[in-house]
């Protein structure tokens, strides 16, 4: 045997013979070697990928876990926000009904699914007709306002209006955020049941001055540790009567003439009062009125709208 040649012993002939290799056998062995190597490489890769994680894979897994938690939380928050929005819509509608005694207007035409989304498909003539009708309605409303003002001014000039109702805020300087519940069915703070509330709660510090809302005569003064506590009632021209309750003290007496803006007492929490405040009432010919309707002349339009919102949105009285 010499070099790299391979020999095998042939027992039948009792001699060595040279082993010859065919091309097919060589290719077959090479193919087997390749397949075995590739199989081992695949096995190693699978084992490595299952057992060993790279930094990038670990970071991605953490991100996936975080996103899974966030998705669940966001889904719950989305449902909660949806419920809150529905509640706000209902509350807004209820406030609108309380303020204006009518259903809230449908604003759908300003949204994409409304009129604007169809603007390209609406004929010019239809748009002009729609705008024309709206302008007619506005002109009618404007004419009505002008005629009302004209009647009022004519009555004032002719002396037909001898007196005005009590239009002042009995607390003088006042922030609309201090407005409490007005008249109507409100939750009683002590018994936690709905009860009739006959006035407007004006939240204030104890001892703050209380002023007469208009010129008048003191109808009566009551001092009590129950109910409305210390009360002053003032008669005004035109059949109006104002009452001021839960006072800390009184500074006028029955039959006394008072002028608008005169201090008649101080804010307190006498009687059944949940906290220091003024319970203010306005009546005309024994009919109980909403005091808020008689305060617009003593506050700015913005503050008046804020008072309307606060009073209608407050479901619990303070007495």
KEVO-850067 format. One record per residue (C-alpha): residue number from 1; x, y, z. Coordinates in nm, 2 decimals. Layout:
REM residues N
<node><n>NUM</n><xx>X</xx><yy>Y</yy><zz>Z</zz></node>
...
***
This chain:
REM residues 319
<node><n>1</n><xx>0.00</xx><yy>0.00</yy><zz>0.00</zz></node>
<node><n>2</n><xx>0.14</xx><yy>0.34</yy><zz>-0.09</zz></node>
<node><n>3</n><xx>0.02</xx><yy>0.70</yy><zz>-0.07</zz></node>
<node><n>4</n><xx>-0.34</xx><yy>0.75</yy><zz>0.00</zz></node>
<node><n>5</n><xx>-0.46</xx><yy>0.46</yy><zz>-0.20</zz></node>
<node><n>6</n><xx>-0.68</xx><yy>0.21</yy><zz>-0.01</zz></node>
<node><n>7</n><xx>-0.65</xx><yy>-0.16</yy><zz>-0.04</zz></node>
<node><n>8</n><xx>-0.86</xx><yy>-0.45</yy><zz>0.09</zz></node>
<node><n>9</n><xx>-0.77</xx><yy>-0.82</yy><zz>0.13</zz></node>
<node><n>10</n><xx>-0.95</xx><yy>-1.06</yy><zz>-0.10</zz></node>
<node><n>11</n><xx>-0.98</xx><yy>-1.39</yy><zz>0.09</zz></node>
<node><n>12</n><xx>-1.09</xx><yy>-1.59</yy><zz>-0.22</zz></node>
<node><n>13</n><xx>-0.78</xx><yy>-1.49</yy><zz>-0.41</zz></node>
<node><n>14</n><xx>-0.56</xx><yy>-1.45</yy><zz>-0.11</zz></node>
<node><n>15</n><xx>-0.43</xx><yy>-1.12</yy><zz>-0.22</zz></node>
<node><n>16</n><xx>-0.47</xx><yy>-0.74</yy><zz>-0.17</zz></node>
<node><n>17</n><xx>-0.66</xx><yy>-0.55</yy><zz>-0.42</zz></node>
<node><n>18</n><xx>-0.70</xx><yy>-0.18</yy><zz>-0.48</zz></node>
<node><n>19</n><xx>-1.03</xx><yy>-0.02</yy><zz>-0.38</zz></node>
<node><n>20</n><xx>-1.18</xx><yy>0.18</yy><zz>-0.65</zz></node>
<node><n>21</n><xx>-1.44</xx><yy>0.46</yy><zz>-0.59</zz></node>
<node><n>22</n><xx>-1.72</xx><yy>0.55</yy><zz>-0.82</zz></node>
<node><n>23</n><xx>-1.83</xx><yy>0.91</yy><zz>-0.88</zz></node>
<node><n>24</n><xx>-2.18</xx><yy>0.81</yy><zz>-0.75</zz></node>
<node><n>25</n><xx>-2.05</xx><yy>0.68</yy><zz>-0.42</zz></node>
<node><n>26</n><xx>-1.85</xx><yy>0.99</yy><zz>-0.36</zz></node>
<node><n>27</n><xx>-2.15</xx><yy>1.22</yy><zz>-0.43</zz></node>
<node><n>28</n><xx>-2.37</xx><yy>1.00</yy><zz>-0.21</zz></node>
<node><n>29</n><xx>-2.12</xx><yy>1.03</yy><zz>0.08</zz></node>
<node><n>30</n><xx>-2.09</xx><yy>1.40</yy><zz>0.03</zz></node>
<node><n>31</n><xx>-2.47</xx><yy>1.44</yy><zz>0.03</zz></node>
<node><n>32</n><xx>-2.51</xx><yy>1.24</yy><zz>0.35</zz></node>
<node><n>33</n><xx>-2.24</xx><yy>1.45</yy><zz>0.51</zz></node>
<node><n>34</n><xx>-2.42</xx><yy>1.77</yy><zz>0.41</zz></node>
<node><n>35</n><xx>-2.76</xx><yy>1.64</yy><zz>0.53</zz></node>
<node><n>36</n><xx>-2.62</xx><yy>1.54</yy><zz>0.87</zz></node>
<node><n>37</n><xx>-2.44</xx><yy>1.87</yy><zz>0.91</zz></node>
<node><n>38</n><xx>-2.75</xx><yy>2.07</yy><zz>0.81</zz></node>
<node><n>39</n><xx>-2.97</xx><yy>1.87</yy><zz>1.05</zz></node>
<node><n>40</n><xx>-2.74</xx><yy>1.92</yy><zz>1.34</zz></node>
<node><n>41</n><xx>-2.72</xx><yy>2.29</yy><zz>1.26</zz></node>
<node><n>42</n><xx>-3.10</xx><yy>2.31</yy><zz>1.26</zz></node>
<node><n>43</n><xx>-3.13</xx><yy>2.12</yy><zz>1.59</zz></node>
<node><n>44</n><xx>-2.86</xx><yy>2.35</yy><zz>1.75</zz></node>
<node><n>45</n><xx>-3.05</xx><yy>2.66</yy><zz>1.63</zz></node>
<node><n>46</n><xx>-3.38</xx><yy>2.54</yy><zz>1.76</zz></node>
<node><n>47</n><xx>-3.24</xx><yy>2.45</yy><zz>2.10</zz></node>
<node><n>48</n><xx>-3.05</xx><yy>2.78</yy><zz>2.11</zz></node>
<node><n>49</n><xx>-3.36</xx><yy>2.98</yy><zz>2.02</zz></node>
<node><n>50</n><xx>-3.58</xx><yy>2.81</yy><zz>2.28</zz></node>
<node><n>51</n><xx>-3.33</xx><yy>2.81</yy><zz>2.56</zz></node>
<node><n>52</n><xx>-3.12</xx><yy>3.11</yy><zz>2.51</zz></node>
<node><n>53</n><xx>-3.27</xx><yy>3.46</yy><zz>2.45</zz></node>
<node><n>54</n><xx>-3.08</xx><yy>3.75</yy><zz>2.31</zz></node>
<node><n>55</n><xx>-3.10</xx><yy>4.10</yy><zz>2.45</zz></node>
<node><n>56</n><xx>-3.33</xx><yy>4.21</yy><zz>2.17</zz></node>
<node><n>57</n><xx>-3.57</xx><yy>3.92</yy><zz>2.22</zz></node>
<node><n>58</n><xx>-3.58</xx><yy>3.98</yy><zz>2.59</zz></node>
<node><n>59</n><xx>-3.66</xx><yy>4.35</yy><zz>2.53</zz></node>
<node><n>60</n><xx>-3.93</xx><yy>4.26</yy><zz>2.28</zz></node>
<node><n>61</n><xx>-4.09</xx><yy>4.02</yy><zz>2.52</zz></node>
<node><n>62</n><xx>-4.10</xx><yy>4.28</yy><zz>2.79</zz></node>
<node><n>63</n><xx>-4.25</xx><yy>4.53</yy><zz>2.55</zz></node>
<node><n>64</n><xx>-4.52</xx><yy>4.27</yy><zz>2.45</zz></node>
<node><n>65</n><xx>-4.61</xx><yy>4.20</yy><zz>2.81</zz></node>
<node><n>66</n><xx>-4.63</xx><yy>4.57</yy><zz>2.88</zz></node>
<node><n>67</n><xx>-4.85</xx><yy>4.63</yy><zz>2.58</zz></node>
<node><n>68</n><xx>-5.08</xx><yy>4.35</yy><zz>2.68</zz></node>
<node><n>69</n><xx>-5.13</xx><yy>4.50</yy><zz>3.02</zz></node>
<node><n>70</n><xx>-5.18</xx><yy>4.85</yy><zz>2.87</zz></node>
<node><n>71</n><xx>-5.43</xx><yy>4.72</yy><zz>2.62</zz></node>
<node><n>72</n><xx>-5.64</xx><yy>4.57</yy><zz>2.90</zz></node>
<node><n>73</n><xx>-5.63</xx><yy>4.89</yy><zz>3.10</zz></node>
<node><n>74</n><xx>-5.70</xx><yy>5.10</yy><zz>2.80</zz></node>
<node><n>75</n><xx>-6.00</xx><yy>4.89</yy><zz>2.71</zz></node>
<node><n>76</n><xx>-6.14</xx><yy>4.93</yy><zz>3.06</zz></node>
<node><n>77</n><xx>-6.08</xx><yy>5.30</yy><zz>3.05</zz></node>
<node><n>78</n><xx>-6.25</xx><yy>5.33</yy><zz>2.71</zz></node>
<node><n>79</n><xx>-6.56</xx><yy>5.16</yy><zz>2.84</zz></node>
<node><n>80</n><xx>-6.55</xx><yy>5.39</yy><zz>3.15</zz></node>
<node><n>81</n><xx>-6.51</xx><yy>5.70</yy><zz>2.94</zz></node>
<node><n>82</n><xx>-6.80</xx><yy>5.59</yy><zz>2.72</zz></node>
<node><n>83</n><xx>-7.02</xx><yy>5.55</yy><zz>3.02</zz></node>
<node><n>84</n><xx>-6.92</xx><yy>5.89</yy><zz>3.16</zz></node>
<node><n>85</n><xx>-6.99</xx><yy>6.05</yy><zz>2.82</zz></node>
<node><n>86</n><xx>-7.33</xx><yy>5.90</yy><zz>2.81</zz></node>
<node><n>87</n><xx>-7.39</xx><yy>6.02</yy><zz>3.17</zz></node>
<node><n>88</n><xx>-7.27</xx><yy>6.37</yy><zz>3.08</zz></node>
<node><n>89</n><xx>-7.50</xx><yy>6.38</yy><zz>2.77</zz></node>
<node><n>90</n><xx>-7.80</xx><yy>6.29</yy><zz>2.99</zz></node>
<node><n>91</n><xx>-7.70</xx><yy>6.54</yy><zz>3.25</zz></node>
<node><n>92</n><xx>-7.65</xx><yy>6.82</yy><zz>2.99</zz></node>
<node><n>93</n><xx>-8.00</xx><yy>6.74</yy><zz>2.85</zz></node>
<node><n>94</n><xx>-8.15</xx><yy>6.75</yy><zz>3.20</zz></node>
<node><n>95</n><xx>-7.98</xx><yy>7.09</yy><zz>3.28</zz></node>
<node><n>96</n><xx>-8.10</xx><yy>7.23</yy><zz>2.94</zz></node>
<node><n>97</n><xx>-8.45</xx><yy>7.12</yy><zz>3.02</zz></node>
<node><n>98</n><xx>-8.43</xx><yy>7.28</yy><zz>3.37</zz></node>
<node><n>99</n><xx>-8.29</xx><yy>7.60</yy><zz>3.24</zz></node>
<node><n>100</n><xx>-8.50</xx><yy>7.65</yy><zz>2.92</zz></node>
<node><n>101</n><xx>-8.80</xx><yy>7.41</yy><zz>2.98</zz></node>
<node><n>102</n><xx>-8.74</xx><yy>7.24</yy><zz>2.65</zz></node>
<node><n>103</n><xx>-8.54</xx><yy>6.95</yy><zz>2.51</zz></node>
<node><n>104</n><xx>-8.18</xx><yy>7.02</yy><zz>2.41</zz></node>
<node><n>105</n><xx>-8.15</xx><yy>7.10</yy><zz>2.04</zz></node>
<node><n>106</n><xx>-8.02</xx><yy>6.83</yy><zz>1.81</zz></node>
<node><n>107</n><xx>-7.67</xx><yy>6.94</yy><zz>1.70</zz></node>
<node><n>108</n><xx>-7.62</xx><yy>6.65</yy><zz>1.46</zz></node>
<node><n>109</n><xx>-7.61</xx><yy>6.87</yy><zz>1.16</zz></node>
<node><n>110</n><xx>-7.27</xx><yy>7.01</yy><zz>1.26</zz></node>
<node><n>111</n><xx>-7.11</xx><yy>6.67</yy><zz>1.27</zz></node>
<node><n>112</n><xx>-6.97</xx><yy>6.47</yy><zz>0.97</zz></node>
<node><n>113</n><xx>-7.27</xx><yy>6.25</yy><zz>0.96</zz></node>
<node><n>114</n><xx>-7.50</xx><yy>6.55</yy><zz>0.95</zz></node>
<node><n>115</n><xx>-7.58</xx><yy>6.81</yy><zz>0.68</zz></node>
<node><n>116</n><xx>-7.21</xx><yy>6.90</yy><zz>0.62</zz></node>
<node><n>117</n><xx>-7.12</xx><yy>6.55</yy><zz>0.51</zz></node>
<node><n>118</n><xx>-7.39</xx><yy>6.58</yy><zz>0.24</zz></node>
<node><n>119</n><xx>-7.30</xx><yy>6.93</yy><zz>0.13</zz></node>
<node><n>120</n><xx>-7.17</xx><yy>6.81</yy><zz>-0.20</zz></node>
<node><n>121</n><xx>-7.48</xx><yy>6.62</yy><zz>-0.28</zz></node>
<node><n>122</n><xx>-7.73</xx><yy>6.89</yy><zz>-0.17</zz></node>
<node><n>123</n><xx>-7.87</xx><yy>7.11</yy><zz>-0.44</zz></node>
<node><n>124</n><xx>-7.79</xx><yy>7.49</yy><zz>-0.42</zz></node>
<node><n>125</n><xx>-8.16</xx><yy>7.56</yy><zz>-0.43</zz></node>
<node><n>126</n><xx>-8.22</xx><yy>7.35</yy><zz>-0.12</zz></node>
<node><n>127</n><xx>-7.94</xx><yy>7.52</yy><zz>0.07</zz></node>
<node><n>128</n><xx>-8.07</xx><yy>7.86</yy><zz>-0.02</zz></node>
<node><n>129</n><xx>-8.42</xx><yy>7.76</yy><zz>0.10</zz></node>
<node><n>130</n><xx>-8.28</xx><yy>7.62</yy><zz>0.43</zz></node>
<node><n>131</n><xx>-8.08</xx><yy>7.94</yy><zz>0.50</zz></node>
<node><n>132</n><xx>-8.38</xx><yy>8.16</yy><zz>0.40</zz></node>
<node><n>133</n><xx>-8.61</xx><yy>7.99</yy><zz>0.65</zz></node>
<node><n>134</n><xx>-8.35</xx><yy>8.02</yy><zz>0.92</zz></node>
<node><n>135</n><xx>-8.31</xx><yy>8.39</yy><zz>0.85</zz></node>
<node><n>136</n><xx>-8.69</xx><yy>8.44</yy><zz>0.86</zz></node>
<node><n>137</n><xx>-8.70</xx><yy>8.27</yy><zz>1.21</zz></node>
<node><n>138</n><xx>-8.41</xx><yy>8.50</yy><zz>1.33</zz></node>
<node><n>139</n><xx>-8.59</xx><yy>8.81</yy><zz>1.20</zz></node>
<node><n>140</n><xx>-8.91</xx><yy>8.71</yy><zz>1.37</zz></node>
<node><n>141</n><xx>-8.72</xx><yy>8.65</yy><zz>1.70</zz></node>
<node><n>142</n><xx>-8.54</xx><yy>8.99</yy><zz>1.66</zz></node>
<node><n>143</n><xx>-8.87</xx><yy>9.17</yy><zz>1.60</zz></node>
<node><n>144</n><xx>-9.02</xx><yy>9.01</yy><zz>1.91</zz></node>
<node><n>145</n><xx>-8.73</xx><yy>9.13</yy><zz>2.12</zz></node>
<node><n>146</n><xx>-8.75</xx><yy>9.48</yy><zz>1.98</zz></node>
<node><n>147</n><xx>-9.12</xx><yy>9.50</yy><zz>2.04</zz></node>
<node><n>148</n><xx>-9.08</xx><yy>9.38</yy><zz>2.40</zz></node>
<node><n>149</n><xx>-8.82</xx><yy>9.64</yy><zz>2.46</zz></node>
<node><n>150</n><xx>-9.04</xx><yy>9.90</yy><zz>2.30</zz></node>
<node><n>151</n><xx>-9.33</xx><yy>9.81</yy><zz>2.53</zz></node>
<node><n>152</n><xx>-9.11</xx><yy>9.82</yy><zz>2.84</zz></node>
<node><n>153</n><xx>-8.96</xx><yy>10.16</yy><zz>2.75</zz></node>
<node><n>154</n><xx>-9.31</xx><yy>10.29</yy><zz>2.68</zz></node>
<node><n>155</n><xx>-9.44</xx><yy>10.17</yy><zz>3.01</zz></node>
<node><n>156</n><xx>-9.15</xx><yy>10.33</yy><zz>3.19</zz></node>
<node><n>157</n><xx>-9.20</xx><yy>10.66</yy><zz>3.01</zz></node>
<node><n>158</n><xx>-9.57</xx><yy>10.67</yy><zz>3.08</zz></node>
<node><n>159</n><xx>-9.54</xx><yy>10.58</yy><zz>3.44</zz></node>
<node><n>160</n><xx>-9.71</xx><yy>10.25</yy><zz>3.39</zz></node>
<node><n>161</n><xx>-9.44</xx><yy>10.07</yy><zz>3.58</zz></node>
<node><n>162</n><xx>-9.45</xx><yy>10.22</yy><zz>3.93</zz></node>
<node><n>163</n><xx>-9.19</xx><yy>9.99</yy><zz>4.08</zz></node>
<node><n>164</n><xx>-8.94</xx><yy>9.72</yy><zz>3.99</zz></node>
<node><n>165</n><xx>-8.91</xx><yy>9.37</yy><zz>4.16</zz></node>
<node><n>166</n><xx>-8.62</xx><yy>9.31</yy><zz>4.40</zz></node>
<node><n>167</n><xx>-8.33</xx><yy>9.26</yy><zz>4.15</zz></node>
<node><n>168</n><xx>-8.03</xx><yy>9.29</yy><zz>4.38</zz></node>
<node><n>169</n><xx>-7.81</xx><yy>9.01</yy><zz>4.53</zz></node>
<node><n>170</n><xx>-7.86</xx><yy>9.03</yy><zz>4.91</zz></node>
<node><n>171</n><xx>-7.49</xx><yy>8.94</yy><zz>4.96</zz></node>
<node><n>172</n><xx>-7.34</xx><yy>9.22</yy><zz>4.75</zz></node>
<node><n>173</n><xx>-7.01</xx><yy>9.11</yy><zz>4.61</zz></node>
<node><n>174</n><xx>-7.07</xx><yy>8.75</yy><zz>4.50</zz></node>
<node><n>175</n><xx>-6.89</xx><yy>8.48</yy><zz>4.30</zz></node>
<node><n>176</n><xx>-7.12</xx><yy>8.24</yy><zz>4.10</zz></node>
<node><n>177</n><xx>-6.92</xx><yy>7.95</yy><zz>4.24</zz></node>
<node><n>178</n><xx>-7.09</xx><yy>8.01</yy><zz>4.57</zz></node>
<node><n>179</n><xx>-7.43</xx><yy>7.94</yy><zz>4.43</zz></node>
<node><n>180</n><xx>-7.62</xx><yy>7.64</yy><zz>4.59</zz></node>
<node><n>181</n><xx>-7.95</xx><yy>7.47</yy><zz>4.52</zz></node>
<node><n>182</n><xx>-8.25</xx><yy>7.67</yy><zz>4.41</zz></node>
<node><n>183</n><xx>-8.62</xx><yy>7.59</yy><zz>4.44</zz></node>
<node><n>184</n><xx>-8.76</xx><yy>7.25</yy><zz>4.36</zz></node>
<node><n>185</n><xx>-8.71</xx><yy>6.89</yy><zz>4.49</zz></node>
<node><n>186</n><xx>-8.37</xx><yy>6.87</yy><zz>4.65</zz></node>
<node><n>187</n><xx>-8.20</xx><yy>6.61</yy><zz>4.87</zz></node>
<node><n>188</n><xx>-8.22</xx><yy>6.72</yy><zz>5.24</zz></node>
<node><n>189</n><xx>-7.87</xx><yy>6.71</yy><zz>5.39</zz></node>
<node><n>190</n><xx>-7.99</xx><yy>6.57</yy><zz>5.72</zz></node>
<node><n>191</n><xx>-8.24</xx><yy>6.31</yy><zz>5.62</zz></node>
<node><n>192</n><xx>-8.10</xx><yy>6.22</yy><zz>5.27</zz></node>
<node><n>193</n><xx>-8.44</xx><yy>6.22</yy><zz>5.11</zz></node>
<node><n>194</n><xx>-8.59</xx><yy>6.44</yy><zz>4.84</zz></node>
<node><n>195</n><xx>-8.78</xx><yy>6.74</yy><zz>4.99</zz></node>
<node><n>196</n><xx>-8.92</xx><yy>7.06</yy><zz>4.86</zz></node>
<node><n>197</n><xx>-8.67</xx><yy>7.35</yy><zz>4.87</zz></node>
<node><n>198</n><xx>-8.84</xx><yy>7.69</yy><zz>4.86</zz></node>
<node><n>199</n><xx>-8.54</xx><yy>7.92</yy><zz>4.81</zz></node>
<node><n>200</n><xx>-8.19</xx><yy>7.98</yy><zz>4.68</zz></node>
<node><n>201</n><xx>-7.89</xx><yy>7.88</yy><zz>4.89</zz></node>
<node><n>202</n><xx>-7.61</xx><yy>8.14</yy><zz>4.87</zz></node>
<node><n>203</n><xx>-7.30</xx><yy>7.99</yy><zz>5.03</zz></node>
<node><n>204</n><xx>-7.10</xx><yy>8.24</yy><zz>5.24</zz></node>
<node><n>205</n><xx>-6.88</xx><yy>8.29</yy><zz>5.54</zz></node>
<node><n>206</n><xx>-7.05</xx><yy>8.32</yy><zz>5.88</zz></node>
<node><n>207</n><xx>-7.09</xx><yy>8.69</yy><zz>5.97</zz></node>
<node><n>208</n><xx>-7.10</xx><yy>8.82</yy><zz>5.61</zz></node>
<node><n>209</n><xx>-7.34</xx><yy>9.12</yy><zz>5.58</zz></node>
<node><n>210</n><xx>-7.69</xx><yy>9.06</yy><zz>5.44</zz></node>
<node><n>211</n><xx>-7.85</xx><yy>9.35</yy><zz>5.25</zz></node>
<node><n>212</n><xx>-8.21</xx><yy>9.43</yy><zz>5.16</zz></node>
<node><n>213</n><xx>-8.27</xx><yy>9.34</yy><zz>4.79</zz></node>
<node><n>214</n><xx>-8.50</xx><yy>9.64</yy><zz>4.73</zz></node>
<node><n>215</n><xx>-8.68</xx><yy>9.91</yy><zz>4.91</zz></node>
<node><n>216</n><xx>-8.95</xx><yy>9.79</yy><zz>5.14</zz></node>
<node><n>217</n><xx>-9.10</xx><yy>9.74</yy><zz>5.48</zz></node>
<node><n>218</n><xx>-9.00</xx><yy>9.47</yy><zz>5.73</zz></node>
<node><n>219</n><xx>-9.30</xx><yy>9.23</yy><zz>5.74</zz></node>
<node><n>220</n><xx>-9.18</xx><yy>9.02</yy><zz>6.03</zz></node>
<node><n>221</n><xx>-8.86</xx><yy>8.91</yy><zz>6.22</zz></node>
<node><n>222</n><xx>-8.84</xx><yy>8.56</yy><zz>6.37</zz></node>
<node><n>223</n><xx>-8.59</xx><yy>8.41</yy><zz>6.60</zz></node>
<node><n>224</n><xx>-8.58</xx><yy>8.03</yy><zz>6.62</zz></node>
<node><n>225</n><xx>-8.34</xx><yy>7.74</yy><zz>6.68</zz></node>
<node><n>226</n><xx>-8.54</xx><yy>7.52</yy><zz>6.44</zz></node>
<node><n>227</n><xx>-8.64</xx><yy>7.52</yy><zz>6.08</zz></node>
<node><n>228</n><xx>-8.52</xx><yy>7.83</yy><zz>5.89</zz></node>
<node><n>229</n><xx>-8.37</xx><yy>7.97</yy><zz>6.22</zz></node>
<node><n>230</n><xx>-8.35</xx><yy>8.35</yy><zz>6.23</zz></node>
<node><n>231</n><xx>-8.57</xx><yy>8.50</yy><zz>5.95</zz></node>
<node><n>232</n><xx>-8.64</xx><yy>8.84</yy><zz>5.81</zz></node>
<node><n>233</n><xx>-8.93</xx><yy>8.90</yy><zz>5.57</zz></node>
<node><n>234</n><xx>-8.95</xx><yy>9.23</yy><zz>5.37</zz></node>
<node><n>235</n><xx>-9.26</xx><yy>9.35</yy><zz>5.18</zz></node>
<node><n>236</n><xx>-9.19</xx><yy>9.53</yy><zz>4.85</zz></node>
<node><n>237</n><xx>-9.41</xx><yy>9.72</yy><zz>4.61</zz></node>
<node><n>238</n><xx>-9.58</xx><yy>9.52</yy><zz>4.34</zz></node>
<node><n>239</n><xx>-9.68</xx><yy>9.24</yy><zz>4.58</zz></node>
<node><n>240</n><xx>-9.32</xx><yy>9.11</yy><zz>4.62</zz></node>
<node><n>241</n><xx>-9.19</xx><yy>8.96</yy><zz>4.95</zz></node>
<node><n>242</n><xx>-8.83</xx><yy>8.86</yy><zz>5.01</zz></node>
<node><n>243</n><xx>-8.72</xx><yy>8.63</yy><zz>5.30</zz></node>
<node><n>244</n><xx>-8.37</xx><yy>8.59</yy><zz>5.44</zz></node>
<node><n>245</n><xx>-8.31</xx><yy>8.28</yy><zz>5.66</zz></node>
<node><n>246</n><xx>-8.05</xx><yy>8.11</yy><zz>5.88</zz></node>
<node><n>247</n><xx>-7.92</xx><yy>8.45</yy><zz>5.99</zz></node>
<node><n>248</n><xx>-7.67</xx><yy>8.48</yy><zz>6.27</zz></node>
<node><n>249</n><xx>-7.84</xx><yy>8.80</yy><zz>6.39</zz></node>
<node><n>250</n><xx>-8.10</xx><yy>9.05</yy><zz>6.28</zz></node>
<node><n>251</n><xx>-8.06</xx><yy>9.43</yy><zz>6.27</zz></node>
<node><n>252</n><xx>-8.41</xx><yy>9.54</yy><zz>6.19</zz></node>
<node><n>253</n><xx>-8.75</xx><yy>9.52</yy><zz>6.35</zz></node>
<node><n>254</n><xx>-9.11</xx><yy>9.46</yy><zz>6.23</zz></node>
<node><n>255</n><xx>-9.26</xx><yy>9.77</yy><zz>6.05</zz></node>
<node><n>256</n><xx>-8.92</xx><yy>9.93</yy><zz>5.98</zz></node>
<node><n>257</n><xx>-8.87</xx><yy>10.10</yy><zz>5.65</zz></node>
<node><n>258</n><xx>-8.56</xx><yy>9.98</yy><zz>5.47</zz></node>
<node><n>259</n><xx>-8.38</xx><yy>10.10</yy><zz>5.16</zz></node>
<node><n>260</n><xx>-8.22</xx><yy>9.88</yy><zz>4.89</zz></node>
<node><n>261</n><xx>-7.87</xx><yy>9.79</yy><zz>5.01</zz></node>
<node><n>262</n><xx>-7.93</xx><yy>9.84</yy><zz>5.38</zz></node>
<node><n>263</n><xx>-7.77</xx><yy>9.58</yy><zz>5.60</zz></node>
<node><n>264</n><xx>-8.04</xx><yy>9.39</yy><zz>5.78</zz></node>
<node><n>265</n><xx>-7.84</xx><yy>9.10</yy><zz>5.94</zz></node>
<node><n>266</n><xx>-7.55</xx><yy>8.87</yy><zz>5.90</zz></node>
<node><n>267</n><xx>-7.50</xx><yy>8.52</yy><zz>5.75</zz></node>
<node><n>268</n><xx>-7.52</xx><yy>8.24</yy><zz>6.00</zz></node>
<node><n>269</n><xx>-7.63</xx><yy>7.88</yy><zz>6.04</zz></node>
<node><n>270</n><xx>-7.92</xx><yy>7.92</yy><zz>6.28</zz></node>
<node><n>271</n><xx>-8.20</xx><yy>7.66</yy><zz>6.27</zz></node>
<node><n>272</n><xx>-8.14</xx><yy>7.34</yy><zz>6.06</zz></node>
<node><n>273</n><xx>-7.85</xx><yy>7.46</yy><zz>5.85</zz></node>
<node><n>274</n><xx>-7.58</xx><yy>7.22</yy><zz>5.72</zz></node>
<node><n>275</n><xx>-7.32</xx><yy>7.50</yy><zz>5.68</zz></node>
<node><n>276</n><xx>-7.31</xx><yy>7.88</yy><zz>5.69</zz></node>
<node><n>277</n><xx>-7.52</xx><yy>8.02</yy><zz>5.41</zz></node>
<node><n>278</n><xx>-7.81</xx><yy>8.25</yy><zz>5.33</zz></node>
<node><n>279</n><xx>-8.14</xx><yy>8.09</yy><zz>5.23</zz></node>
<node><n>280</n><xx>-8.30</xx><yy>8.35</yy><zz>5.01</zz></node>
<node><n>281</n><xx>-8.66</xx><yy>8.35</yy><zz>4.89</zz></node>
<node><n>282</n><xx>-8.87</xx><yy>8.56</yy><zz>4.66</zz></node>
<node><n>283</n><xx>-9.25</xx><yy>8.55</yy><zz>4.66</zz></node>
<node><n>284</n><xx>-9.52</xx><yy>8.75</yy><zz>4.48</zz></node>
<node><n>285</n><xx>-9.88</xx><yy>8.73</yy><zz>4.60</zz></node>
<node><n>286</n><xx>-9.79</xx><yy>8.42</yy><zz>4.80</zz></node>
<node><n>287</n><xx>-9.65</xx><yy>8.24</yy><zz>4.49</zz></node>
<node><n>288</n><xx>-9.30</xx><yy>8.12</yy><zz>4.55</zz></node>
<node><n>289</n><xx>-9.06</xx><yy>8.23</yy><zz>4.27</zz></node>
<node><n>290</n><xx>-8.71</xx><yy>8.13</yy><zz>4.17</zz></node>
<node><n>291</n><xx>-8.48</xx><yy>8.40</yy><zz>4.32</zz></node>
<node><n>292</n><xx>-8.23</xx><yy>8.34</yy><zz>4.03</zz></node>
<node><n>293</n><xx>-8.48</xx><yy>8.50</yy><zz>3.79</zz></node>
<node><n>294</n><xx>-8.44</xx><yy>8.83</yy><zz>3.98</zz></node>
<node><n>295</n><xx>-8.06</xx><yy>8.85</yy><zz>4.01</zz></node>
<node><n>296</n><xx>-7.95</xx><yy>8.90</yy><zz>3.65</zz></node>
<node><n>297</n><xx>-7.93</xx><yy>9.28</yy><zz>3.70</zz></node>
<node><n>298</n><xx>-7.67</xx><yy>9.26</yy><zz>3.98</zz></node>
<node><n>299</n><xx>-7.42</xx><yy>9.03</yy><zz>3.82</zz></node>
<node><n>300</n><xx>-7.24</xx><yy>9.00</yy><zz>3.48</zz></node>
<node><n>301</n><xx>-7.40</xx><yy>8.79</yy><zz>3.21</zz></node>
<node><n>302</n><xx>-7.11</xx><yy>8.54</yy><zz>3.25</zz></node>
<node><n>303</n><xx>-7.16</xx><yy>8.51</yy><zz>3.62</zz></node>
<node><n>304</n><xx>-7.54</xx><yy>8.48</yy><zz>3.58</zz></node>
<node><n>305</n><xx>-7.50</xx><yy>8.19</yy><zz>3.34</zz></node>
<node><n>306</n><xx>-7.26</xx><yy>8.03</yy><zz>3.60</zz></node>
<node><n>307</n><xx>-7.52</xx><yy>8.08</yy><zz>3.87</zz></node>
<node><n>308</n><xx>-7.79</xx><yy>7.92</yy><zz>3.66</zz></node>
<node><n>309</n><xx>-7.56</xx><yy>7.62</yy><zz>3.59</zz></node>
<node><n>310</n><xx>-7.46</xx><yy>7.58</yy><zz>3.95</zz></node>
<node><n>311</n><xx>-7.81</xx><yy>7.60</yy><zz>4.10</zz></node>
<node><n>312</n><xx>-7.95</xx><yy>7.35</yy><zz>3.85</zz></node>
<node><n>313</n><xx>-7.66</xx><yy>7.11</yy><zz>3.89</zz></node>
<node><n>314</n><xx>-7.67</xx><yy>7.11</yy><zz>4.27</zz></node>
<node><n>315</n><xx>-7.90</xx><yy>6.83</yy><zz>4.38</zz></node>
<node><n>316</n><xx>-7.87</xx><yy>6.88</yy><zz>4.76</zz></node>
<node><n>317</n><xx>-7.98</xx><yy>7.18</yy><zz>4.96</zz></node>
<node><n>318</n><xx>-7.81</xx><yy>7.31</yy><zz>5.27</zz></node>
<node><n>319</n><xx>-8.11</xx><yy>7.32</yy><zz>5.50</zz></node>
***
